[in-house]
Amino acid sequence: MKGYKRLSIVFLCIAALVILLAQCIKSKKEPATATTIAGAATCRQCHAAIVDSYLKNPHQQTSHAVESKEDLQLDPNAYSAVHEFNKLSKVVVEDRSDGVYQVGFDHGVEKVAKRIDVIIGSGEKAYTYGSWEGLQLKQLPLSYYKVLHSWANSPGFPSDKMYFDRPVTQRCLECHSSFADRKIVPDGPLKVAEEFNKNSLIYGIDCERCHGPAGKHVEFQLDHPLEKTAKYIAVYKNLTRQQKIDACAVCHAGNDVEVQKSTFAFKPGDDLRNYYTRVAVAKKQADVHGNQSQLLANSKCFINSKTMDCSTCHSTHENLKGNLTLYSKKCISCHESIKHSPATLSNAMVKSNCIDCHMPKQASALISFQVAGAAAVSPYLLRTHKIGVFK
């Protein structure tokens, strides 16, 4: 009997050890790979100052989910606004119990109401909005133009009728977010639609969109705290000029391209030509919306320089928008000896504002808008990146 008890205790101990070992094996962390995402919160543990500064940068704010009315950051008079598309139909912005809606009326009768679930745009000039329909994201007909403190029809939308069925595609999210898991599904005869895993959507342009997946970098640096040389992460000073430009051109090279594969997979150092090819259009001027890299490449400043790239003027970790004096100092650092005419020198802006003369705001051929009650279509002005002499 004693032997039986002793044997039972032995078996119980063995069983307990097996369970403990199984749990240890199960909980053992898998080693990071070249595609392991760390997340911005992890980056902040070592780079707090940079991350906190970047949170104020328009890139980081180019999309986010709407959790409450406060997320909309709208003026109080923006609610209950009415946009009439014609004498019979209108869209009203309504603050309801479970969120803010864009509500379409026809002949005075409510026909459709869609909640604002997603904000697209940094708000520097405007916000446009998305609403979830199941797993599909649809763009709403009204956008808020912050510079005008007014609603207008969304870019590309008709100005004479309300429209609630425009899908937000992966191509849109590739420049306004850092990742979205998508699948193609049937949507009627000979039609398909894009569905997204809502939980996979990483809003804004985060650290790893520009520096590549950081999981392996974090793992190495934590295991080697005395190693001060960054490993397994994109260090921009080590990239070639073209690689630096490609990293920005992922989102700043326009939409007149033929996509080969999703740019969500792009990592700094990749050749952008493997992701899309440009559609050849004879004698077509690159539009000021989204074509910054092309416009810069056609500038004499860029052509005559061996080192100029986007970061020559832009500091991505900071918010320098509107600081024309600081940008002008960058111009003067290369063009201090440039002589201006007496008429130009008489302008007080010469020493503090090169930008408005040599990179003026121009109307986009792709985006325009019509404010409610206005008969004329208003141009959407963006600063050209073709540096030159404009008359």
Beta strands, then each sheet from edge to edge (+ up, - down):
strand 1: 63-65
strand 2: 82-84
strand 3: 89-96
strand 4: 99-106
strand 5: 109-115
strand 6: 118-120
strand 7: 126-133
strand 8: 136-139
strand 9: 142-145
strand 10: 150-153
strand 11: 166-167
strand 12: 177-179
strand 13: 182-186
strand 14: 192-196
strand 15: 202-203
strand 16: 257-259
strand 17: 276-278
strand 18: 361-369
strand 19: 378-383
sheet 1: 1+ 6- 7+ 8- 11+
sheet 2: 1+ 6- 7+ 9- 10+
sheet 3: 2+ 3- 4+ 5-
sheet 4: 12+ 15-
sheet 5: 13+ 14-
sheet 6: 16+ 17-
sheet 7: 18+ 19-
end
